[in-house]
């Protein structure tokens, strides 16, 4: 039992700190700063959530996720506004009215999911419902539903913009495109039969996308 326990401890590894983690932390902090410049008038949570969800390993994935978020936020804000305007009494206090409140919101969630299928934006479904539920559950009694829906859309756009900005910033560095990088396959890229680690996969794709020349060497047959 003792040797088995030691073996388990030896398998624990701590991969290097990925650049995505650093960039995400920076994006969240920038959302705080932007919210301070706006006078702390809005809920910074929405901007930060958009930035975290949008910021990916590559700039292309960030743009793709950002586009999905724009669509999702627009759909969610629109349906949230429609719900508030058509059912202004949803915030009533009686048990029966609360049941109707829950039923209407649940049905609208299904409508939103179906709408994302119709417009072929399935990946926007999650964010659409997040924005919708934030409007009809927590801000149903706000005096100006139009203003709140617009602010939620604006908050999300700020988060997406910050994520794009952070992911596009790169430190200046000299590139040597005439150098061929060669890595051993066994014991280096592939270790223990588990395939290429997530960290190596991301970094290799980033290097190749930047124009690096890379290949592998192995003693195995093709």
Buried (B, 14 or more C-beta within 10 A) or exposed (E): EEEEEEEEEEEEEEEEEBBBEEBBEBBBBBBEEBBEEBEEEBBBEBBBBBBBBBBBBBBEEBBBBBBBBBBBBBBBBBBBBBBBEEBEEBBEEEEEEEEBBEEBBEEBBEEBBEBBEEEEBEBBBBBBBBBBBBBBBEBBEBEEBEEBBEBBBBBBBBBBBBBBEBBEEEEEEEEEEEEEEEEEBEEEBBBEEEEBBEEBEBBBEBEEEEEBEEEBEEEEEE
